[in-house]
Amino acid sequence: MRFQLPFWNYPMALTGDIASHDGEKTGIYKNAAFYGMKSFMMKIGIALSQLIFPSLLLLGKTRENDLGIRMVAFVSLAFCIVAFILMLKYKEPVKINQPTE
C-alpha cells in the first residue's frame, strides 16, 4: 500500500525528492538551498497575486461595471491551467540505490 500525501504537501514532497536525487547524483547534499529556493518562489507567487488581482479589481467591481471581477476569474483559471500543465511535465527522479523487487 502506497502512502498518499494530502495535496497541500506536494510542493514540499517534490522539493524533497529533487533535493535527495541531486544529493545522490552529485554527492553534495544542498537540501537547505532547495528549500530556501522553494520558499523564495512561493513568496514571489504570493507577491504577484497581491499585485495582479487588486489591480484587476480596479477595472470594475460594482454591479453595473463588473469587468474586474470577470477578469480575475479568467486570470485565475489561466494560472491554474498553467500550473496543471507544469505539474504534468514533472517526472519523478529514479532512485540510484533503489532495491529491485
Buried (B, 14 or more C-beta within 10 A) or exposed (E): EEEEEEEEEEEEEBBBBBBBBBBBEEEEEEBEEBBEEBEEEEEEEEEEEEEBBEEBBEBBBEEEEEEBBEBBEEBBEEBEEEEEEEEEEEEEEEEEEEEEE
